[in-house]
Amino acid sequence: MRLETYISDLLYRYECVTIPEFGAFLTQPISAKVHESTNAFYPPKKVVSFNEQLQNNDGLLANYIADVEKIPYESAVKKIAKRTKSLKSYLIQGETLSFENIGDMSLNQEGNILFEPTDHLNYLTVAFGLSQFVSPSVSREVYKEGVEALEKVIPITVTPEKRKARPYLKYAAVALIALTAGGFGASKYFVGEIESHNQIAQEEAHEQLEQKIQQATFIIDSPLPIVSLNVEKQSGRYHIIAGAFRIEENSDKKVRQLQRKGYKARKIGKNKYGLHQVVYSSYENRIEALKALRQIRYNHNSDAWLLVKKLD
């Protein structure tokens, strides 16, 4: 029996879905928000949490299963109890339970259930069709100021070139007289002279232009500023634990989920039970660590806890 399918159906309509003798999934609507550092926009949604103190059978889940599978209510209760026993067994063995479209569960060192909700499904029906998106940061146009600053440090002097008289006009006039007085032979001679002179004049103009280009000087009085990149390395002996996983792939998945939410998540190795530990972040200062822990418990995971350990 895929119990998570029935629970997922009910979370759209109810704020509390209880698994008898196991715990209850709770939903709480939150407003849309924007992540300041990543420019990610998140639509309004229902946040799913888990409370293992609520274990009394309210009949909601059993009645729904009985109605869908067309079985008596008592049979539905027995199927839930059998599945609950199996879930507890997996948790005790250190496994991570993955409830599709709901979240992952595991046990911490104190034996309490840690629940990490999934972000793949939004149970808030009024936000249907709305998805997360990232907006590119707005680049302000400062090109004019940049050009003015560049003009101050790169003086460029352009000397206008004086136009020379076009001597070929004179030759053209002479050629016209020659054509009139001396006929076709004289005109051919003078036309050749004009073309030769024009070619020489063009070559001289190109040569002068190349000399001016070679003589242009660019002076940069101020060197470009040095850019320093500071790469932050996590260190410290105070670690906010997000979860511990027997299967390393599950711990890698957890790290990626937290990093997408903006946390400096990482793995810090195995604990004494052989479980791969994942932390939200590490701190040198105990006060800062406790302050961050309170914020994480309030905003994200009420079961997060602080580990004091010096890493090798």
C-alpha positions in Angstrom: 0.0 0.0 0.0 1.4 3.4 -1.0 0.4 5.3 2.1 2.1 8.5 0.9 -0.3 8.7 -2.1 -3.3 8.9 0.2 -1.6 11.4 2.6 -0.7 13.6 -0.4 -4.3 13.7 -1.6 -5.6 14.7 1.8 -2.9 17.4 2.4 -4.6 19.5 -0.4 -7.8 19.7 1.6 -6.8 19.3 5.3 -4.3 21.0 7.6 -3.6 17.8 9.6 -3.4 14.2 8.4 -2.6 11.7 11.1 -1.0 8.3 10.8 -2.2 6.4 13.9 0.6 5.4 16.3 3.2 7.2 14.2 2.6 10.9 13.9 0.8 13.7 11.9 1.6 15.8 8.9 0.7 19.4 9.3 0.4 22.2 6.7 0.7 25.9 7.2 0.2 28.5 4.5 3.0 31.1 4.0 3.2 34.2 1.8 5.3 34.6 -1.4 8.9 35.6 -0.7 12.0 36.7 -2.5 15.5 35.4 -1.7 17.8 38.5 -1.5 21.1 36.8 -2.4 19.9 34.6 -5.3 17.0 36.8 -6.6 14.7 33.7 -6.5 11.0 34.4 -6.3 8.9 31.8 -4.4 5.1 31.7 -4.8 2.8 31.4 -1.7 2.5 27.8 -0.6 1.7 25.4 2.2 4.7 24.4 4.3 4.5 20.7 5.4 5.8 19.7 8.9 5.7 16.6 11.0 4.7 16.1 14.7 5.3 12.7 16.1 3.4 13.6 19.3 0.0 13.5 17.4 -0.7 9.8 17.1 -4.4 9.4 18.0 -6.5 8.0 15.2 -8.9 10.7 14.0 -10.4 8.4 11.3 -9.6 10.8 8.5 -6.9 8.6 6.8 -8.6 5.3 7.4 -12.0 6.5 6.1 -10.3 7.9 2.9 -8.4 4.6 2.3 -11.6 2.6 2.9 -13.5 4.8 0.5 -10.9 4.6 -2.3 -10.1 0.9 -2.0 -13.7 -0.1 -1.4 -12.9 -2.0 1.8 -14.3 -1.9 5.3 -13.1 0.7 7.7 -11.6 -1.9 10.1 -9.5 -3.4 7.2 -8.2 0.0 6.4 -7.1 0.5 10.0 -5.3 -2.8 10.0 -3.4 -2.0 6.7 -2.3 1.4 8.2 -1.1 -0.4 11.4 0.9 -2.9 9.3 2.5 -0.1 7.3 3.3 1.9 10.4 5.1 -1.0 11.9 7.3 -1.4 8.8 8.1 2.4 8.8 9.3 2.3 12.4 11.5 -0.7 11.7 13.2 1.1 8.8 13.8 4.2 11.0 15.3 2.2 13.8 17.8 0.6 11.3 19.0 4.1 10.4 17.3 4.2 7.0 15.8 7.4 5.5 12.2 7.2 4.6 11.2 9.1 1.5 7.5 10.0 1.2 6.9 10.9 -2.4 5.8 14.6 -2.9 5.9 15.0 0.9 9.5 14.7 2.3 12.2 12.6 3.9 12.4 11.2 7.5 15.2 9.9 9.6 16.2 9.5 13.3 18.6 11.9 15.0 21.1 10.8 17.8 18.4 11.3 20.4 16.0 9.0 18.6 13.6 11.8 17.5 12.3 11.9 14.0 13.8 14.5 11.6 11.5 15.6 8.8 12.7 17.5 5.7 9.8 18.5 3.4 10.1 18.4 -0.3 9.8 21.5 -2.5 8.6 19.7 -5.6 4.8 20.1 -4.9 2.7 23.0 -3.6 -0.4 21.9 -1.6 -1.9 25.5 -1.7 -4.6 25.1 -4.3 -5.0 28.9 -4.9 -1.4 29.0 -6.0 -1.9 26.2 -8.6 0.3 26.8 -11.7 2.7 29.2 -10.0 6.3 28.1 -9.9 9.7 29.3 -8.6 11.8 31.5 -10.9 15.0 33.5 -10.7 15.1 37.0 -12.0 18.4 38.4 -13.4 19.8 41.3 -11.4 19.2 44.7 -12.9 22.4 46.3 -14.4 22.5 50.1 -14.2 23.8 51.9 -17.3 26.9 53.8 -16.4 28.4 54.0 -19.9 28.4 57.8 -20.0 30.3 58.2 -16.7 32.7 55.5 -17.9 33.5 57.3 -21.1 34.0 60.6 -19.3 36.4 58.9 -16.9 38.2 57.2 -19.8 38.6 60.6 -21.6 40.3 62.0 -18.6 43.1 59.4 -18.5 43.4 58.7 -22.3 43.9 62.1 -24.1 43.6 61.6 -27.9 44.6 64.5 -30.1 43.3 64.6 -33.6 44.9 67.1 -36.0 42.6 67.9 -39.0 44.4 67.3 -42.3 44.4 70.3 -44.6 42.9 69.7 -47.9 45.4 70.0 -50.7 44.6 71.6 -54.0 43.6 69.1 -56.6 46.2 69.7 -59.3 44.6 67.2 -61.6 42.0 69.8 -62.4 44.7 71.9 -63.9 45.8 68.9 -66.0 42.3 68.3 -67.0 42.0 71.8 -68.4 45.2 71.5 -70.3 44.0 68.1 -71.7 40.8 69.7 -72.9 42.8 72.4 -74.8 45.1 69.7 -76.3 42.1 67.6 -77.4 40.7 70.7 -79.2 44.1 71.7 -80.7 46.0 68.5 -81.3 43.5 65.8 -81.8 43.0 62.3 -80.3 46.8 61.4 -79.9 47.5 64.4 -77.7 44.3 63.8 -75.6 45.4 60.2 -74.9 48.7 61.4 -73.7 47.3 63.9 -71.2 44.7 61.5 -69.9 47.4 59.0 -69.0 49.3 61.8 -67.2 46.2 62.6 -65.2 45.6 59.0 -64.1 49.3 58.6 -63.1 49.2 61.8 -61.0 46.0 60.7 -59.3 47.5 57.4 -58.3 50.6 59.1 -56.9 48.4 61.5 -54.9 46.4 58.7 -53.4 49.5 56.8 -52.4 50.9 59.9 -50.7 47.6 60.4 -48.8 47.6 56.8 -47.6 51.2 57.1 -46.5 50.5 60.3 -44.5 47.5 58.7 -42.9 49.5 55.7 -41.8 52.2 57.9 -40.3 49.6 59.8 -38.2 48.1 56.5 -37.0 51.6 55.3 -35.9 52.3 58.5 -34.1 49.1 58.5 -32.1 49.9 58.0 -28.4 47.6 56.6 -25.7 48.6 57.5 -22.1 47.0 55.7 -19.1 47.9 57.6 -16.0 45.9 55.4 -13.5 46.3 51.6 -13.5 43.2 49.5 -13.3 42.1 48.6 -9.7 43.2 45.2 -8.3 40.2 42.9 -7.7 40.5 40.6 -4.7 38.3 37.6 -4.3 37.8 36.2 -0.8 36.8 32.6 -0.8 35.1 31.7 2.5 36.1 28.4 4.0 33.8 26.9 6.6 35.5 26.0 9.8 34.6 25.9 13.5 33.6 23.4 16.1 29.9 24.3 16.4 27.9 22.6 13.7 24.1 22.8 13.1 23.0 19.3 12.1 20.3 18.9 9.4 20.3 15.1 9.4 22.2 11.9 9.4 21.9 9.3 6.7 23.1 5.7 6.3 23.1 5.9 2.5 25.6 8.5 1.3 23.5 9.3 -1.8 20.7 10.5 0.5 23.2 12.8 2.3 24.3 14.3 -1.0 20.7 14.9 -2.0 20.1 16.7 1.3 23.2 18.9 0.8 21.9 19.9 -2.6 18.4 20.7 -1.2 19.8 22.9 1.5 22.2 24.7 -0.8 19.3 25.5 -3.2 17.6 27.2 -0.2 20.6 29.4 0.4 22.3 27.5 3.3 26.1 26.7 3.4 25.4 23.0 3.7 28.1 20.3 3.6 28.9 16.8 4.9 31.2 16.5 7.9 31.8 12.8 7.9 30.2 9.8 9.7 29.1 9.7 13.3 29.7 6.8 15.7 26.7 5.0 14.3 28.2 5.1 10.8 25.7 7.7 9.5 26.7 10.5 7.1 26.1 13.8 8.9 24.9 16.9 7.0 25.1 20.4 8.5 23.4 23.6 7.6 26.7 25.5 8.4 29.6 25.6 10.9 30.7 28.4 13.3 33.7 29.3 15.4 31.6 31.3 17.9 29.1 29.5 20.1 26.8 32.6 20.4 26.6 32.9 16.6 25.9 29.2 16.2 23.0 29.3 18.7 21.5 32.4 17.1 21.6 30.6 13.7 20.1 27.5 15.2 17.1 29.4 16.6 16.5 31.0 13.2 16.7 27.6 11.4 14.3 25.9 14.0 11.9 28.8 13.5 12.0 29.1 9.7 12.9 25.7 8.4 13.5 22.7 10.7 12.3 22.5 14.3 14.4 19.3 14.8 17.7 20.9 13.9 20.3 20.5 16.7 23.8 21.7 17.6 26.9 19.5 17.5 30.0 20.6 19.3 33.0 18.8 17.7 36.4 19.8 16.4 36.9 18.3 13.0 40.2 17.0 11.8 
